[in-house]
Amino acid sequence: MSDNENNRQPDTGTPPKAREKEVPASMRWMRRIKKMFSFFFTSCVLLLIAAAVFFVYLRAQTLPVTKMLQTSQMFDTHGELIDTFYSGQNRQVVTLNDISPYLIKATLAVEDQHFYDHFGVDVKAVARAAIVNVQAMAKVQGAGTITQQLARNLYLNHDRTWTRKIKETIYAVQLEMQLSKDEILADYLNQIYYGHSTYGIETASELFFGKHASELTLAESAMIAGVPKGPRYYSPYYDLQNAMDRQKVVLQTMVRSGFITQEAADAAAKEKLTIQPLTKKKPAAAPYFRDYVRTLATEQLGISEEQFDEGGIRIYTTLDKKAQDIAENVVAKQLNGKTELQAALVAIDPRSGEIKAMVGGRDYSENQFNRALSNTRQPGSSFKPIVYMVALENGYTPVTQVKSEPTVFTYDEGRQRYTPRNFNDQYANANIDMRQAISKSDNIYAVHTILDVGPQKVIDLARKLGIDSPMKPLPSLALGSFPVSPLEMASAFGTIANQGIHKETTAIVRIEDAGGKILYEAKPKEEQVLNPAVAYVMTNLMESVFEEGGTGNRVAGTIKRPIAGKTGTTDTDAWLVGFTPELATAVWVGYDKSRDISTVESHLASPIFAEFTEQTLEAIPPKLFPTPEGVTSVYIDPASGKLSNEDCPNAHLEAFLAGTEPTTYCTGKPAKPAAGEDGKNPAKGQNGSWWNDLKRWWND
């Protein structure tokens, strides 16, 4: 017998199942509990690991690309709103610090009382809503948090599906991971819809109460906070009683939430609210200028159309709304009853190059074509001062004489002929000087001058003055035969007014994004393109346009200040371009379809110019044009162009470039130099320098 056989236990004949039954019941329960505990512990660990992995995954994932559409705004030079721009959603984004604490508390009370305690999903609220809904056998209570609402508004639609709800919850958790509570609340208050195409609390506050969100009272805050639950039902514009009832509910909810006392709620409920009237959006101010600014921003400054309409940018412009209103009213007044006649006006501050007013037509709602920018119109005689300034730089003086008579001019080395005519074939048939040529707009003098100095020199100066439209070196250039825009003419004459310093024309001062970051800031160029003395002499000559016998004389009674300018008339166009030291303005009148204008219609540019200038500068005292160095003023005899004395009674004061003034009297006697005379600052006496002294005293 082997050792194994000796050690084998005797077989009792008891089956295995029977042996298990011999284990005490308590032991079997203990084993089962251990197994269950081990299973649940392992499951919990696995769930925690899975949850941790899931949360790490969510944190690593970027949220869907989205943006909060904002309303862009355009302001005038004084910070007054010109217009707003938005594509579907009218919204102004503000920080939490710019929102009334009452509004914040009211919103938390009615939307998410435990906002600062949960992680995006309020588990207690979900459980409570589930019980209520099961009891009612219908969905009567929701449990969406502010974070979930923001996630839905930013990334999802409002479909009532489990898929959307799950995504909403996931996005809400991601938002909580990536943003602070204050950031989420601020985004929510800027995103939420308040009805009437109004999004965000700042725009809603301005809509309902005409004030910033930071200025809302408790009563106003409770009213607005109640609207998002049902804008069509709780908006005071649709049903004031419903809105007031909802306001009281919000106030009591704030009391229960511990945000305010019952006394404060009762006082707010009794407060009489002044709700702004709901009006349709007013027609935009300065619509032609607004379109011009849009074009500049999107085509030259790198601002996209999308950013312009939806990016919440702020565009600060040079426009003066007061001047703009005056311009629009004056144009409307002068064109009243003339249904098809059009007009354009551009006004620039010559000292800065800033556009102060722009009218591109009689009615923007009927036709959006901006005639102020159109270079399809001939400026006519209003172009002549550019010719004469070139002449002054090349030996001409104000008393240079040319015979005004029908003349056939030859050019191109005799191969070409040009025969200009004066208006209505009116000629002096005698010698006239430059002042007479300007005041009476003599075409013979102008063509003689341009052929004498060279058309290319005229084009070169025009370019320096800000005229970029195509021009050719032909004799007809002197008569304004090549089209230019009113904006270009205003810029050119503004340079003359600014003593020959050309300031780059500016419409936009700066552009800021929604956060206040500067996207663009104007740095206009400036250049001395013309001798200040030449600019002054030409200004002095153009003042005669508004004196007796001048082409602008009919509005002399309207103008109460020193002013210089030049009229221009073609068969289809009427112009007046002129300036004071503070304002340069170009006015054009005509038809869109190359239709001839009548004599009466051709006279409308002058009263538009005169009334606009006087009304715009009404509060500014009249000011003489400052006299620069290099100018000498003397009395001359207009008939001979020589110095005047007692033998020449019809004398008038004339300004010259120093050293070019006449040196003999009208009787042929030589002038006697006064003591200390140096040509630039003549001594007092018959040479008329006392007039310069008077001007300097006036300017000082």
Secondary structure, DSSP 8 states (H G I E B T S, - for coil): --HHHHH--------HHHHHHTS-HHHHHHHHHHHHHHHHHHHHHHHHHHHHHHHHHHHHS--------B-EEEE-TTS-EEEEE-SS-EE----GGGS-HHHHHHHHHHH-TTTTTSSSS-HHHHHHHHHHHHHHTS-------HHHHHHHHHH------HHHHHHHHHHHHHHHHHS-HHHHHHHHHHH-B-STTEESHHHHHHHHHSS-GGG--HHHHHHHHTSTT-HHHH-TTT-HHHHHHHHHHHHHHHHHTTSS-HHHHHHHHH--------------SSHHHHHHHHHHHHHTS---HHHHHHB--EEEE---HHHHHHHHHHHHHHHTT-TT-EEEEEEEETTTTEEEEEE-SS-TTT----TTS---B--GGGGHHHHHHHHHHTT--TT--EE-S---EEETTTTEEE----GGG---SSEE-HHHHHHTT-HHHHHHHHHHH-HHHHHHHHHHHT--S----SGGGGGT-S-B-HHHHHHHHHHHHTTTEEE--BSEEEEE-TTS-EEEE----EEE-S-HHHHHHHHHHHGGGGSTTSTTGGGTTT--S--EEEEEE-SSEEEEEEE-SS-EEEEEEE-TT-----HHHHTSHHHHHHHHHHHHTTTS--------TTEEEEEEETTTTEE--TT--S-EEEEEETT-S--BBTTS-B----TT--SSS--SSTT-HHHHHHHHHHH-
